[in-house]
Amino acid sequence: MVRILFALLVGLGSLLSSVQAQTLLVLGDSLSAGYQMQLEQSWPALLNQKWQEEGGKHTLLNASISGETTQGALARLPALLKEHNPDWLLIELGGNDGLRGFAPTITRQNLANMIALAKEQQTRVVLTQIQLPRNYGARYLRQFEQIFPELAKANDLPLLPFFMDDIALRPELMMNDGIHPAPAAQPQIRDKVARFMEPLLSQ
């Protein structure tokens, strides 16, 4: 009887571990691509390293490209979903659309199409709030930044707060361009994303 109970407990533990192990695909731009640093310094690499050191409870795959737009990512996404079949997709995109002055309606539609593609593959989606420099016009900023909470609400998605919000105010954590996070900021971003994502991945 004791042996049977022990075997059941071991089997249950293995089952729970397999259920909890999730694959997260990050689809982003230079904020997530390790811009002007070694890839292993970037927050996605640091987060994946953290998870592997914790027994491989989750795996992070980073498909971010510096300079990526929502249109470019949309074109790449079907192949990425087919290749990796992730449990979760974290979309961190839109900043380059805004910096280039793309119409918010275009950005919204591209993001909506990415969400739809992921849902077709039974991949759950997390959307990241993106903010633009404050020197853009108030009307454009409002229209752009409303995209993310509105899409999240319409599609019942978790919305990751803009992870640069406080980092951008600290020059020692920023590169000289004032836009990109420096290597010193990457552990903080890792921790922010981990705190948000880990409860979701463990559901």
Backbone as ProteinMPNN parsed JSONL, in Angstrom:
{"seq_chain_A": "MVRILFALLVGLGSLLSSVQAQTLLVLGDSLSAGYQMQLEQSWPALLNQKWQEEGGKHTLLNASISGETTQGALARLPALLKEHNPDWLLIELGGNDGLRGFAPTITRQNLANMIALAKEQQTRVVLTQIQLPRNYGARYLRQFEQIFPELAKANDLPLLPFFMDDIALRPELMMNDGIHPAPAAQPQIRDKVARFMEPLLSQ", "coords_chain_A": {"N_chain_A": [[0.837, -1.211, 0.0], [1.919, 1.237, 0.842], [3.939, 1.485, -1.049], [2.443, 1.717, -3.38], [1.093, 4.126, -2.909], [3.294, 5.867, -2.787], [4.257, 5.633, -5.415], [2.106, 6.725, -6.783], [2.192, 9.363, -5.857], [4.688, 10.191, -6.823], [4.196, 9.976, -9.55], [2.147, 11.864, -9.82], [3.549, 14.181, -9.125], [5.358, 14.337, -11.262], [3.579, 14.708, -13.35], [2.443, 17.2, -12.687], [4.709, 18.801, -12.915], [5.216, 18.601, -15.635], [2.945, 19.79, -16.634], [3.236, 22.392, -15.745], [5.526, 23.27, -17.003], [6.348, 25.532, -19.41], [6.545, 27.043, -22.672], [7.714, 30.097, -23.733], [7.475, 32.445, -26.22], [9.117, 35.268, -27.254], [8.372, 38.078, -29.031], [9.667, 40.782, -30.276], [11.161, 44.098, -30.431], [14.044, 46.235, -30.55], [14.119, 46.723, -27.814], [13.938, 44.296, -26.66], [15.785, 42.764, -27.94], [18.43, 42.813, -27.235], [19.945, 45.075, -27.946], [22.901, 46.511, -29.117], [24.545, 45.088, -27.334], [25.967, 42.118, -25.816], [24.209, 39.143, -26.584], [23.675, 37.427, -24.461], [23.482, 39.161, -22.386], [21.04, 40.349, -22.515], [17.64, 40.943, -21.418], [15.759, 38.837, -22.097], [17.486, 36.602, -22.423], [18.61, 36.5, -19.877], [16.349, 35.94, -18.355], [15.59, 33.437, -19.342], [17.851, 32.028, -18.559], [17.572, 32.191, -15.784], [15.264, 30.614, -15.421], [16.185, 28.14, -16.32], [18.135, 27.602, -14.433], [16.522, 27.191, -12.313], [15.621, 24.669, -12.586], [14.602, 24.254, -15.101], [11.927, 25.017, -15.393], [10.467, 26.618, -17.102], [10.768, 27.684, -20.546], [12.305, 30.151, -22.51], [12.11, 31.567, -25.667], [13.636, 33.713, -27.876], [12.645, 35.831, -30.342], [13.1, 38.378, -31.144], [13.912, 41.358, -32.992], [16.057, 44.01, -33.642], [14.803, 47.157, -34.625], [12.465, 46.155, -35.625], [9.166, 46.226, -36.967], [5.569, 46.238, -36.534], [4.457, 45.24, -38.864], [6.568, 43.807, -40.068], [7.003, 41.841, -38.103], [4.552, 40.55, -38.121], [4.661, 39.313, -40.605], [6.63, 37.43, -40.116], [5.615, 35.839, -38.12], [3.852, 33.492, -38.621], [5.637, 31.405, -39.464], [7.288, 31.243, -37.221], [5.517, 30.393, -35.226], [4.828, 27.917, -36.255], [7.304, 26.605, -36.221], [8.13, 26.631, -33.499], [5.902, 26.223, -31.876], [4.813, 27.537, -29.458], [3.678, 27.788, -26.015], [2.969, 30.224, -24.997], [2.873, 33.579, -26.227], [4.66, 36.49, -26.141], [4.161, 39.706, -27.0], [6.009, 42.408, -27.85], [5.925, 45.07, -29.277], [5.583, 47.802, -31.608], [6.777, 50.177, -30.98], [8.655, 51.037, -32.958], [6.937, 51.491, -35.055], [5.576, 53.721, -34.076], [7.698, 55.571, -33.748], [8.326, 56.009, -36.363], [6.128, 57.235, -37.255], [3.87, 55.869, -38.168], [0.448, 55.282, -39.008], [-1.771, 54.913, -36.3], [-3.916, 53.167, -36.68], [-2.941, 51.267, -38.454], [-0.923, 49.991, -36.982], [-2.523, 48.941, -34.937], [-4.14, 47.108, -36.384], [-2.229, 45.311, -37.375], [-1.223, 44.224, -34.98], [-3.579, 43.082, -34.008], [-3.975, 41.12, -35.951], [-1.751, 39.496, -35.439], [-2.394, 38.548, -32.895], [-4.681, 37.07, -33.532], [-3.582, 35.081, -35.208], [-1.954, 33.708, -33.377], [-3.883, 32.739, -31.581], [-5.237, 30.977, -33.231], [-3.427, 28.924, -33.305], [-3.641, 27.937, -30.803], [-2.062, 29.232, -28.995], [-1.384, 31.166, -26.223], [-1.579, 34.669, -25.507], [0.326, 37.47, -24.482], [0.235, 40.9, -24.255], [2.335, 43.714, -24.569], [2.424, 46.871, -23.103], [3.271, 49.795, -24.831], [5.081, 52.806, -24.842], [5.666, 56.074, -26.161], [8.221, 58.595, -26.798], [7.698, 61.697, -25.093], [7.675, 63.925, -26.713], [6.172, 63.666, -28.944], [3.136, 64.492, -30.67], [0.237, 65.283, -28.697], [-2.248, 64.211, -29.457], [-1.56, 62.143, -31.222], [-0.011, 60.542, -29.513], [-1.973, 59.784, -27.657], [-3.782, 58.311, -29.257], [-2.075, 56.276, -30.134], [-1.115, 55.015, -27.751], [-3.422, 54.06, -26.633], [-3.993, 51.853, -28.073], [-3.032, 49.438, -26.999], [-4.179, 48.743, -24.355], [-6.816, 48.632, -25.245], [-6.851, 46.596, -27.207], [-6.041, 44.487, -25.583], [-8.202, 44.311, -23.8], [-10.316, 43.765, -25.581], [-9.615, 41.27, -26.518], [-9.304, 39.766, -24.293], [-6.762, 39.598, -22.957], [-3.745, 39.357, -21.0], [-2.06, 42.33, -20.007], [1.062, 43.486, -20.112], [2.637, 45.9, -18.203], [4.383, 48.836, -19.396], [7.702, 48.186, -19.535], [9.821, 49.902, -19.464], [9.204, 52.108, -18.07], [10.031, 53.345, -15.523], [12.734, 52.959, -15.737], [13.619, 54.478, -17.905], [13.869, 56.979, -16.84], [16.196, 57.062, -15.507], [19.336, 57.892, -16.073], [21.69, 56.364, -15.807], [20.914, 53.839, -16.414], [20.333, 53.833, -19.033], [21.128, 53.867, -22.554], [23.236, 56.072, -24.516], [21.589, 57.192, -26.432], [19.21, 57.673, -25.23], [16.948, 56.158, -25.567], [17.188, 53.363, -25.612], [17.528, 50.61, -23.333], [20.343, 50.115, -21.226], [22.947, 47.594, -20.678], [23.034, 47.442, -17.866], [20.408, 47.777, -17.117], [19.081, 45.498, -17.793], [18.817, 43.235, -15.943], [16.845, 44.293, -14.234], [14.658, 44.592, -15.938], [14.284, 41.92, -16.627], [13.443, 40.934, -14.105], [11.047, 42.326, -13.74], [9.476, 41.339, -15.866], [9.488, 38.635, -15.21], [8.095, 38.62, -12.745], [5.575, 39.304, -13.633], [4.964, 37.358, -15.587], [5.369, 34.746, -14.528], [3.262, 33.864, -12.714], [1.217, 33.586, -14.63], [2.241, 31.631, -16.374], [2.214, 29.464, -14.744], [-0.362, 28.736, -14.394]], "CA_chain_A": [[0.0, 0.0, 0.0], [2.819, 2.386, 0.907], [4.618, 1.584, -2.34], [1.468, 2.213, -4.357], [0.886, 5.545, -2.62], [4.516, 6.574, -3.193], [4.281, 5.666, -6.879], [1.091, 7.687, -7.217], [2.678, 10.707, -5.558], [5.755, 10.489, -7.779], [3.564, 10.193, -10.852], [1.443, 13.139, -9.769], [4.563, 15.237, -9.166], [5.872, 14.433, -12.631], [2.52, 15.275, -14.17], [2.34, 18.624, -12.392], [5.886, 19.469, -13.465], [5.081, 18.695, -17.083], [1.892, 20.757, -16.924], [3.702, 23.732, -15.447], [6.612, 23.667, -17.903], [5.772, 26.269, -20.527], [7.455, 27.704, -23.603], [7.336, 31.485, -24.005], [8.129, 33.061, -27.371], [9.121, 36.73, -27.189], [8.427, 38.704, -30.352], [9.828, 42.183, -29.952], [12.094, 44.928, -31.193], [15.35, 46.427, -29.911], [13.996, 46.694, -26.358], [14.047, 42.898, -26.236], [16.725, 42.057, -28.816], [19.816, 42.974, -26.802], [20.525, 46.099, -28.826], [24.262, 46.974, -28.808], [25.136, 44.354, -26.207], [26.006, 40.68, -26.032], [22.865, 38.589, -26.443], [23.495, 36.828, -23.143], [23.214, 40.237, -21.429], [19.681, 40.853, -22.709], [16.702, 40.437, -20.414], [15.22, 37.507, -22.401], [18.494, 35.582, -22.123], [18.731, 36.415, -18.419], [15.163, 35.279, -17.819], [15.689, 32.016, -19.669], [18.89, 31.475, -17.684], [16.95, 32.048, -14.455], [14.359, 29.465, -15.426], [16.962, 26.898, -16.435], [18.783, 27.378, -13.139], [15.471, 26.758, -11.386], [15.194, 23.322, -12.952], [13.983, 24.218, -16.42], [10.474, 25.031, -15.243], [9.95, 27.232, -18.321], [11.776, 27.985, -21.563], [12.054, 31.377, -23.266], [12.695, 31.664, -26.999], [13.615, 35.132, -28.228], [12.617, 36.088, -31.778], [13.094, 39.836, -31.3], [14.863, 41.928, -33.943], [16.163, 45.471, -33.548], [14.198, 47.848, -35.752], [11.271, 45.457, -36.092], [7.855, 46.87, -36.953], [4.485, 45.259, -36.422], [4.277, 44.605, -40.171], [7.62, 42.814, -40.228], [6.77, 40.735, -37.175], [3.383, 39.821, -38.607], [5.104, 38.461, -41.712], [7.469, 36.353, -39.583], [4.974, 35.069, -37.056], [3.377, 32.137, -38.947], [6.749, 30.447, -39.467], [7.751, 31.086, -35.844], [4.545, 29.561, -34.519], [4.938, 26.55, -36.78], [8.575, 26.017, -35.811], [8.325, 26.508, -32.055], [4.656, 25.829, -31.214], [4.925, 27.983, -28.061], [2.474, 27.868, -25.189], [2.668, 31.646, -24.817], [3.539, 34.566, -27.078], [4.753, 37.838, -25.569], [4.347, 40.676, -28.081], [6.58, 43.691, -27.415], [6.081, 45.711, -30.58], [4.832, 49.026, -31.86], [7.617, 51.353, -30.782], [9.212, 51.522, -34.221], [5.82, 52.061, -35.813], [5.334, 55.062, -33.567], [8.839, 56.445, -34.037], [8.29, 56.31, -37.795], [4.912, 57.982, -37.551], [2.836, 55.064, -38.819], [-0.906, 55.506, -38.511], [-2.118, 53.958, -35.239], [-4.833, 52.142, -37.182], [-2.131, 50.209, -39.065], [-0.32, 49.246, -35.874], [-3.593, 48.188, -34.273], [-4.559, 45.981, -37.209], [-1.149, 44.321, -37.401], [-1.22, 43.536, -33.688], [-4.784, 42.248, -33.958], [-3.734, 39.95, -36.801], [-0.827, 38.611, -34.724], [-3.163, 37.905, -31.83], [-5.548, 36.072, -34.16], [-2.74, 33.967, -35.652], [-1.55, 32.932, -32.205], [-5.05, 32.035, -31.053], [-5.512, 29.858, -34.133], [-2.486, 27.858, -32.952], [-3.839, 27.635, -29.38], [-1.001, 29.905, -28.243], [-1.905, 32.283, -25.435], [-0.867, 35.903, -25.847], [0.482, 38.605, -23.57], [0.562, 42.129, -24.973], [3.124, 44.66, -23.78], [2.162, 48.292, -23.306], [4.382, 50.565, -25.381], [4.961, 54.257, -24.766], [6.561, 56.827, -27.036], [8.74, 59.83, -26.194], [6.648, 62.685, -24.85], [7.714, 65.048, -27.65], [5.208, 63.452, -30.015], [1.91, 65.243, -30.437], [-0.647, 64.69, -27.689], [-3.295, 63.418, -30.118], [-0.944, 60.91, -31.725], [0.343, 59.735, -28.347], [-3.191, 59.213, -27.082], [-4.289, 57.276, -30.159], [-1.128, 55.165, -30.163], [-0.988, 54.295, -26.488], [-4.694, 53.405, -26.335], [-4.071, 50.605, -28.833], [-2.654, 48.244, -26.24], [-5.233, 48.324, -23.426], [-8.054, 48.32, -25.966], [-6.703, 45.257, -27.783], [-6.01, 43.523, -24.484], [-9.566, 44.146, -23.303], [-11.149, 43.15, -26.614], [-9.211, 39.878, -26.715], [-9.147, 39.155, -22.966], [-5.341, 39.283, -22.837], [-2.956, 40.077, -19.991], [-1.315, 43.476, -20.535], [2.282, 43.756, -19.356], [2.937, 47.338, -18.184], [5.593, 49.247, -20.109], [8.787, 47.868, -18.601], [10.815, 50.971, -19.474], [8.575, 53.283, -17.482], [10.894, 54.017, -14.554], [14.122, 52.833, -16.189], [13.93, 55.575, -18.827], [14.123, 58.19, -16.06], [17.486, 56.901, -14.819], [20.365, 57.922, -17.125], [22.699, 55.311, -15.649], [20.357, 52.595, -16.941], [19.998, 54.051, -20.435], [22.197, 54.151, -23.499], [23.388, 57.499, -24.796], [20.508, 57.683, -27.289], [18.056, 57.987, -24.403], [15.812, 55.327, -25.968], [17.407, 51.945, -25.355], [18.069, 50.259, -22.015], [21.727, 49.648, -21.197], [23.087, 46.291, -20.014], [22.741, 47.543, -16.43], [18.96, 47.749, -16.909], [18.502, 44.218, -18.203], [18.311, 42.435, -14.819], [15.606, 44.867, -13.711], [13.588, 44.228, -16.87], [14.057, 40.482, -16.392], [12.671, 40.725, -12.883], [9.692, 42.831, -13.979], [8.764, 40.394, -16.727], [9.319, 37.393, -14.449], [7.018, 38.792, -11.759], [4.295, 39.344, -14.342], [4.71, 36.167, -16.389], [5.431, 33.451, -13.853], [1.934, 33.393, -12.303], [0.456, 33.179, -15.813], [2.79, 30.385, -16.894], [1.96, 28.384, -13.783], [-1.803, 28.479, -14.309]], "C_chain_A": [[0.868, 1.257, 0.0], [3.511, 2.591, -0.424], [3.692, 2.153, -3.406], [1.252, 3.708, -4.166], [2.089, 6.362, -3.059], [4.58, 6.707, -4.707], [3.278, 6.677, -7.416], [1.555, 9.117, -6.998], [3.775, 11.121, -6.519], [5.168, 10.785, -9.146], [2.837, 11.515, -10.911], [2.417, 14.294, -9.836], [5.109, 15.427, -10.556], [4.847, 15.071, -13.542], [2.402, 16.769, -13.951], [3.509, 19.388, -12.977], [5.748, 19.653, -14.956], [4.008, 19.701, -17.466], [2.42, 22.177, -16.758], [4.808, 24.2, -16.387], [6.028, 24.279, -19.165], [6.882, 26.854, -21.404], [6.9, 29.08, -23.933], [8.157, 31.998, -25.178], [7.997, 34.571, -27.249], [9.316, 37.276, -28.596], [8.477, 40.209, -30.135], [10.794, 42.898, -30.863], [13.377, 45.103, -30.384], [15.283, 46.437, -28.388], [14.166, 45.283, -25.804], [15.122, 42.123, -26.982], [18.176, 42.152, -28.361], [20.575, 43.955, -27.671], [21.866, 46.595, -28.285], [24.825, 46.366, -27.518], [25.229, 42.887, -26.594], [24.624, 40.092, -25.755], [22.629, 38.011, -25.053], [23.264, 37.876, -22.053], [21.767, 40.706, -21.478], [18.716, 40.228, -21.707], [16.079, 39.095, -20.802], [16.208, 36.384, -22.093], [18.648, 35.398, -20.619], [17.537, 35.697, -17.797], [15.187, 33.785, -18.131], [16.742, 31.331, -18.795], [18.338, 31.233, -16.281], [16.088, 30.796, -14.403], [15.113, 28.146, -15.526], [17.658, 26.576, -15.118], [17.792, 26.919, -12.081], [14.876, 25.409, -11.794], [14.496, 23.225, -14.284], [12.472, 24.26, -16.37], [9.781, 25.687, -16.43], [11.109, 27.454, -19.281], [11.359, 29.239, -22.311], [12.817, 31.323, -24.583], [12.552, 33.103, -27.465], [13.719, 35.313, -29.737], [12.595, 37.582, -32.066], [14.198, 40.283, -32.248], [14.88, 43.443, -33.759], [15.598, 46.105, -34.812], [12.909, 47.234, -36.248], [10.023, 46.316, -35.96], [6.781, 45.8, -36.779], [4.26, 44.545, -37.749], [5.317, 43.511, -40.397], [7.406, 41.603, -39.341], [5.579, 39.893, -37.608], [3.771, 38.865, -39.731], [5.905, 37.261, -41.214], [6.716, 35.379, -38.689], [4.491, 33.677, -37.468], [4.483, 31.088, -38.909], [7.262, 30.197, -38.055], [6.81, 30.19, -35.042], [4.642, 28.106, -34.962], [6.194, 25.862, -36.266], [8.622, 25.709, -34.321], [7.09, 26.025, -31.294], [4.65, 26.246, -29.741], [3.592, 27.922, -27.329], [1.994, 29.311, -25.066], [3.466, 32.475, -25.811], [3.496, 35.914, -26.373], [5.074, 38.801, -26.7], [4.81, 41.995, -27.487], [6.929, 44.463, -28.685], [5.218, 46.961, -30.667], [5.68, 50.27, -31.739], [8.178, 51.907, -32.073], [8.135, 52.049, -35.155], [5.607, 53.508, -35.395], [6.447, 56.024, -33.903], [8.878, 56.846, -35.503], [7.001, 57.005, -38.216], [3.847, 57.201, -38.279], [1.474, 55.392, -38.207], [-1.233, 54.482, -37.43], [-3.067, 52.861, -35.705], [-4.073, 50.979, -37.811], [-1.496, 49.343, -37.982], [-1.352, 48.373, -35.183], [-3.97, 46.941, -35.08], [-3.493, 44.897, -37.268], [-1.092, 43.531, -36.096], [-2.428, 42.609, -33.56], [-4.61, 40.989, -34.798], [-2.767, 38.97, -36.143], [-1.547, 37.85, -33.617], [-4.031, 36.792, -32.402], [-4.752, 34.855, -34.623], [-2.34, 33.078, -34.481], [-2.72, 32.122, -31.653], [-5.423, 30.845, -31.925], [-4.631, 28.659, -33.814], [-2.605, 27.447, -31.481], [-2.692, 28.165, -28.52], [-1.596, 31.1, -27.517], [-0.987, 33.493, -25.586], [-0.833, 36.853, -24.662], [0.917, 39.793, -24.41], [1.321, 43.059, -24.034], [2.721, 46.087, -24.116], [3.425, 48.971, -23.812], [4.075, 52.049, -25.232], [6.001, 54.901, -25.669], [7.128, 58.031, -26.29], [7.659, 60.903, -26.128], [6.657, 63.838, -25.836], [6.855, 64.809, -28.884], [3.924, 64.199, -29.664], [0.966, 64.514, -29.498], [-1.702, 63.796, -28.328], [-2.74, 62.087, -30.608], [-0.59, 59.983, -30.564], [-0.884, 59.042, -27.764], [-3.714, 58.066, -27.951], [-3.381, 56.046, -30.152], [-1.185, 54.349, -28.877], [-2.29, 53.64, -26.043], [-4.83, 52.064, -27.046], [-3.972, 49.396, -27.907], [-3.702, 47.833, -25.205], [-6.531, 47.963, -24.135], [-7.987, 46.939, -26.607], [-6.702, 44.188, -26.693], [-7.42, 43.256, -23.957], [-10.431, 43.4, -24.306], [-10.861, 41.661, -26.775], [-8.984, 39.119, -25.411], [-7.712, 38.679, -22.752], [-4.733, 39.971, -21.62], [-2.159, 41.196, -20.666], [-0.135, 43.755, -19.615], [2.546, 45.258, -19.359], [4.264, 47.634, -18.873], [6.795, 49.098, -19.187], [9.913, 48.891, -18.588], [10.377, 52.176, -18.656], [9.475, 54.027, -16.505], [12.362, 53.967, -14.963], [14.524, 54.018, -17.051], [14.254, 56.872, -18.098], [15.469, 58.154, -15.344], [18.603, 56.807, -15.857], [21.386, 56.802, -17.023], [22.221, 53.96, -16.177], [20.058, 52.674, -18.432], [21.25, 54.215, -21.281], [22.197, 55.634, -23.838], [22.276, 58.061, -25.668], [19.257, 58.034, -26.5], [16.826, 57.161, -24.707], [15.964, 53.89, -25.494], [17.972, 51.689, -23.957], [19.486, 49.71, -22.137], [21.79, 48.254, -20.57], [22.736, 46.329, -18.528], [21.25, 47.463, -16.125], [18.357, 46.368, -17.127], [18.053, 43.338, -17.034], [17.007, 42.974, -14.235], [14.426, 44.525, -14.614], [13.254, 42.749, -16.721], [13.15, 40.258, -15.197], [11.234, 41.212, -13.043], [8.875, 41.834, -14.787], [8.509, 39.089, -15.98], [8.166, 37.508, -13.459], [5.649, 38.769, -12.428], [3.963, 37.988, -14.964], [4.597, 34.886, -15.576], [4.081, 32.99, -13.297], [1.08, 32.928, -13.484], [0.93, 31.821, -16.317], [2.485, 29.199, -15.991], [0.481, 28.055, -13.645], [-2.139, 27.105, -14.888]], "O_chain_A": [[0.604, 2.212, -0.73], [3.66, 3.722, -0.886], [4.104, 2.967, -4.232], [1.23, 4.469, -5.134], [1.929, 7.435, -3.64], [4.919, 7.771, -5.226], [3.556, 7.394, -8.377], [1.341, 9.984, -7.846], [3.803, 12.261, -6.982], [5.585, 11.726, -9.821], [2.892, 12.216, -11.921], [2.159, 15.284, -10.52], [5.306, 16.56, -10.994], [5.19, 15.877, -14.407], [2.275, 17.53, -14.91], [3.336, 20.498, -13.481], [6.102, 20.698, -15.5], [4.124, 20.386, -18.482], [2.087, 23.063, -17.545], [5.007, 25.404, -16.551], [5.297, 23.617, -19.902], [7.993, 27.119, -20.945], [5.753, 29.211, -24.362], [9.387, 31.988, -25.136], [6.887, 35.094, -27.151], [10.303, 36.969, -29.263], [7.459, 40.838, -29.847], [11.194, 42.391, -31.912], [13.753, 44.217, -29.617], [16.293, 46.184, -27.73], [14.495, 45.098, -24.632], [15.351, 40.949, -26.691], [19.064, 41.625, -29.03], [21.708, 43.697, -28.08], [21.957, 47.041, -27.142], [25.486, 47.04, -26.728], [24.636, 42.462, -27.586], [23.95, 40.495, -24.807], [21.52, 38.09, -24.523], [22.896, 37.534, -20.929], [21.315, 41.396, -20.564], [18.946, 39.125, -21.211], [15.876, 38.262, -19.919], [15.823, 35.339, -21.568], [18.799, 34.275, -20.138], [17.686, 34.942, -16.836], [14.844, 32.964, -17.28], [16.552, 30.199, -18.349], [18.606, 30.2, -15.667], [16.171, 30.013, -13.457], [14.735, 27.156, -14.9], [17.759, 25.411, -14.733], [18.178, 26.327, -11.073], [13.766, 25.06, -11.393], [13.858, 22.213, -14.575], [11.799, 23.632, -17.187], [8.636, 25.357, -16.737], [12.275, 27.419, -18.889], [10.201, 29.379, -22.703], [14.02, 31.066, -24.606], [11.45, 33.652, -27.448], [14.742, 34.994, -30.341], [12.12, 38.004, -33.121], [15.27, 39.682, -32.307], [13.827, 44.079, -33.726], [15.873, 45.655, -35.924], [12.313, 47.738, -37.2], [9.845, 47.036, -34.978], [7.06, 44.605, -36.868], [3.908, 43.366, -37.762], [4.988, 42.42, -40.861], [7.604, 40.467, -39.774], [5.594, 38.669, -37.476], [3.269, 37.742, -39.8], [5.863, 36.192, -41.823], [7.13, 34.232, -38.521], [4.707, 32.734, -36.707], [4.282, 29.997, -38.376], [7.631, 29.071, -37.719], [7.255, 29.336, -34.276], [4.551, 27.187, -34.149], [6.164, 24.682, -35.916], [9.098, 24.647, -33.92], [7.21, 25.481, -30.197], [4.498, 25.395, -28.864], [2.525, 27.995, -27.938], [0.795, 29.588, -25.034], [4.584, 32.12, -26.185], [2.421, 36.419, -26.048], [6.147, 38.721, -27.297], [4.088, 42.624, -26.713], [8.085, 44.5, -29.106], [4.266, 47.146, -29.909], [5.356, 51.306, -32.319], [8.181, 53.122, -32.273], [8.388, 52.95, -35.954], [5.476, 54.402, -36.231], [6.193, 57.162, -34.297], [9.405, 57.904, -35.847], [6.809, 57.322, -39.39], [2.997, 57.792, -38.945], [1.377, 55.736, -37.029], [-0.994, 53.291, -37.628], [-3.03, 51.746, -35.184], [-4.507, 49.831, -37.715], [-1.528, 48.115, -38.057], [-1.092, 47.208, -34.88], [-4.101, 45.851, -34.522], [-3.806, 43.708, -37.218], [-0.93, 42.31, -36.11], [-2.31, 41.488, -33.065], [-5.049, 39.91, -34.399], [-2.931, 37.756, -36.268], [-1.331, 36.653, -33.431], [-4.111, 35.703, -31.833], [-5.198, 33.721, -34.45], [-2.381, 31.851, -34.577], [-2.56, 30.954, -31.299], [-5.875, 29.819, -31.418], [-5.031, 27.514, -34.025], [-1.77, 26.698, -30.974], [-2.391, 27.62, -27.458], [-2.24, 31.949, -28.134], [0.222, 33.354, -25.769], [-1.817, 37.02, -23.942], [1.866, 39.696, -25.189], [0.991, 43.176, -22.854], [2.683, 46.466, -25.287], [4.515, 48.747, -23.285], [2.95, 52.489, -25.466], [7.073, 54.344, -25.908], [6.582, 58.442, -25.267], [6.808, 60.994, -27.013], [5.743, 64.662, -25.816], [6.809, 65.655, -29.777], [3.667, 64.499, -28.497], [0.898, 63.285, -29.498], [-2.016, 62.732, -27.793], [-3.361, 61.039, -30.434], [-0.84, 58.78, -30.626], [-0.838, 57.861, -27.42], [-4.045, 56.992, -27.448], [-3.86, 54.913, -30.163], [-1.292, 53.123, -28.921], [-2.279, 52.765, -25.178], [-5.666, 51.239, -26.68], [-4.746, 48.446, -28.028], [-4.087, 46.664, -25.177], [-7.266, 47.087, -23.679], [-8.961, 46.187, -26.556], [-7.288, 43.118, -26.859], [-7.786, 42.109, -23.7], [-11.191, 42.506, -23.933], [-11.75, 40.884, -27.124], [-8.529, 37.976, -25.419], [-7.471, 37.52, -22.413], [-5.167, 41.062, -21.25], [-1.645, 41.018, -21.771], [-0.309, 44.204, -18.482], [2.669, 45.844, -20.434], [5.154, 46.785, -18.924], [6.901, 49.796, -18.179], [10.853, 48.773, -17.802], [11.11, 53.16, -18.562], [9.664, 55.235, -16.649], [13.145, 54.835, -14.577], [15.647, 54.51, -16.943], [14.856, 57.773, -18.683], [15.838, 59.105, -14.656], [18.796, 55.751, -16.458], [21.897, 56.336, -18.041], [23.022, 53.044, -16.366], [19.586, 51.706, -19.029], [22.295, 54.646, -20.793], [21.267, 56.361, -23.487], [22.033, 59.267, -25.658], [18.333, 58.634, -27.049], [15.756, 57.431, -24.16], [15.005, 53.271, -25.033], [18.795, 52.459, -23.462], [19.786, 48.934, -23.045], [20.807, 47.783, -19.999], [22.2, 45.36, -17.991], [20.862, 47.123, -15.007], [17.238, 46.102, -16.687], [16.984, 42.735, -17.123], [16.159, 42.2, -13.79], [13.336, 44.211, -14.136], [12.083, 42.37, -16.692], [12.198, 39.482, -15.269], [10.306, 40.582, -12.537], [7.734, 41.521, -14.445], [7.433, 38.502, -16.103], [7.35, 36.593, -13.347], [4.679, 38.274, -11.854], [2.827, 37.522, -14.882], [3.792, 34.018, -15.915], [3.774, 31.802, -13.402], [0.306, 31.98, -13.352], [0.116, 30.96, -16.65], [2.501, 28.053, -16.44], [0.113, 27.183, -12.858], [-3.305, 26.71, -14.904]]}, "name": "protein", "num_of_chains": 1, "seq": "MVRILFALLVGLGSLLSSVQAQTLLVLGDSLSAGYQMQLEQSWPALLNQKWQEEGGKHTLLNASISGETTQGALARLPALLKEHNPDWLLIELGGNDGLRGFAPTITRQNLANMIALAKEQQTRVVLTQIQLPRNYGARYLRQFEQIFPELAKANDLPLLPFFMDDIALRPELMMNDGIHPAPAAQPQIRDKVARFMEPLLSQ"}
